[in-house]
Amino acid sequence: MIIKDVTTTVFRHMTRRHSDSAGHAHPGPEHPVEVALLTIRTEDGDEGYSFCPPEIVRPHVLDKFVRKVLIGRITGKK
């Protein structure tokens, strides 16, 4: 299968997860956060998903690097 498209959707939701100065997760007061959902689609309609920080999949990063590298590549699944 060949990768046909790479998109991202940024959304906000409420969470109780907080990170300390060392990056460890701990429960805490509820607060809003932004998360990005990266979607990779093949020509056959299969899709793969990954959650990530929105700053990692900004539009210019997708346009200048991610899509150039992935679109047209053959996936490992046959």
C-alpha positions in Angstrom: 0.0 0.0 0.0 1.2 3.5 -0.8 0.8 6.4 1.6 -1.5 9.0 0.0 -2.1 11.7 2.6 -0.9 13.0 6.0 -3.2 15.3 8.0 -3.4 16.7 11.5 -6.3 17.8 13.6 -5.7 19.9 16.7 -8.3 19.8 19.5 -8.8 20.9 23.1 -9.9 18.7 26.0 -9.8 18.7 29.8 -7.3 16.6 31.7 -6.1 16.1 35.2 -2.6 15.1 34.1 0.3 17.4 35.1 4.0 17.1 34.5 6.6 17.9 37.1 10.0 19.6 36.3 11.5 16.1 35.4 8.6 15.4 33.0 6.9 12.8 35.2 3.1 12.7 35.1 1.0 13.2 38.2 -2.7 13.8 38.9 -3.7 17.4 39.6 -6.5 19.9 39.1 -8.4 19.7 35.8 -7.3 22.1 33.1 -7.6 22.5 29.3 -4.9 21.2 27.0 -4.3 21.1 23.2 -3.5 17.8 21.5 -2.9 17.0 17.8 -4.1 13.8 16.1 -1.8 12.9 13.2 -3.5 10.8 10.5 -1.7 8.8 7.8 -3.8 7.4 5.0 -3.0 4.9 2.3 -4.4 4.6 -1.2 -6.5 1.6 0.0 -8.2 3.6 2.7 -6.3 2.3 5.7 -5.5 4.9 8.3 -3.0 5.1 11.1 -3.2 7.6 14.0 -0.9 9.1 16.6 -1.5 11.7 19.3 1.3 14.3 19.7 1.9 17.9 20.8 0.6 20.4 18.3 3.9 22.2 18.0 5.5 19.0 16.6 3.0 18.8 13.6 2.7 22.5 12.7 1.5 23.0 9.1 4.9 24.1 7.8 6.5 21.0 9.4 4.0 18.8 7.6 4.5 20.7 4.3 8.2 21.0 4.3 9.2 17.7 5.7 6.6 15.0 6.7 4.6 14.9 3.5 7.7 15.1 1.3 9.1 12.1 3.2 6.0 9.9 3.5 3.7 10.5 0.6 4.3 8.0 -2.1 6.2 5.6 0.2 5.2 1.9 0.3 4.0 0.7 3.7 5.2 -2.6 5.1 1.7 -4.1 5.0 0.7 -6.0 1.8 
